[in-house]
Amino acid sequence: MLCYDDIKTNTQTPAVALCSGCGAGICAAHAHECASPTVVSNAVGAPTVRPDGRTLHCTTCHRAAPCGR
């Protein structure tokens, strides 16, 4: 799979991840990493907060909502 953002400029760079927003293949240069907190409800209703996970976004999705903003 190739980086979608690079294909638009006639460059062929292997994708290293998929954008969690739109699903496009992205290379390391176009990947934007954001921390995403994980909250899980247990049976009694008290939420458990786990360590932050990460999401990767392409440039377009990152511009639309930079790290969940």
C-alpha positions as CSV (number, residue, x, y, z in Angstrom):
1,M,0.0,0.0,0.0
2,L,1.2,3.5,-0.8
3,C,0.8,6.8,1.0
4,Y,-2.4,8.5,-0.3
5,D,-1.0,12.0,0.3
6,D,2.1,11.2,-1.7
7,I,0.2,9.6,-4.6
8,K,-1.5,13.0,-5.1
9,T,1.9,14.5,-5.8
10,N,3.1,11.6,-8.1
11,T,5.4,10.2,-5.3
12,Q,5.3,6.6,-4.3
13,T,6.1,6.1,-0.6
14,P,5.1,3.0,1.3
15,A,2.4,3.5,3.9
16,V,3.3,2.6,7.4
17,A,-0.1,3.1,9.0
18,L,-3.8,3.7,8.3
19,C,-5.5,7.0,9.2
20,S,-8.0,6.3,12.0
21,G,-10.2,9.0,10.7
22,C,-10.6,8.2,7.0
23,G,-8.7,4.9,6.5
24,A,-6.2,6.2,4.0
25,G,-2.7,4.8,3.9
26,I,-0.1,7.2,5.4
27,C,3.7,7.3,5.4
28,A,5.7,8.4,8.4
29,A,6.1,11.9,7.1
30,H,2.3,12.4,6.9
31,A,1.4,10.6,10.1
32,H,0.2,12.7,13.0
33,E,0.1,10.9,16.4
34,C,-2.3,11.9,19.1
35,A,-2.9,10.5,22.6
36,S,-6.4,9.3,23.2
37,P,-7.5,8.5,26.8
38,T,-9.3,5.2,27.3
39,V,-12.2,5.1,29.8
40,V,-13.9,1.7,30.3
41,S,-17.1,1.2,32.4
42,N,-17.2,-1.8,34.6
43,A,-20.2,-3.7,35.8
44,V,-20.9,-1.5,38.8
45,G,-20.7,1.7,36.8
46,A,-17.4,3.1,38.1
47,P,-15.3,4.1,35.2
48,T,-11.7,2.8,34.9
49,V,-9.2,5.1,33.2
50,R,-6.5,3.2,31.3
51,P,-3.2,4.7,30.1
52,D,-3.5,6.8,27.0
53,G,-3.6,5.0,23.7
54,R,-2.6,6.5,20.4
55,T,-4.3,7.3,17.2
56,L,-2.7,8.2,13.9
57,H,-4.3,10.6,11.4
58,C,-3.4,11.8,7.9
59,T,-2.7,15.5,7.3
60,T,-6.2,16.2,6.2
61,C,-8.0,14.6,9.2
62,H,-5.5,16.2,11.5
63,R,-6.2,19.6,10.1
64,A,-9.9,19.0,10.5
65,A,-9.7,18.0,14.2
66,P,-6.2,18.4,15.6
67,C,-5.9,15.7,18.4
68,G,-9.6,15.6,19.2
69,R,-10.2,19.4,19.3
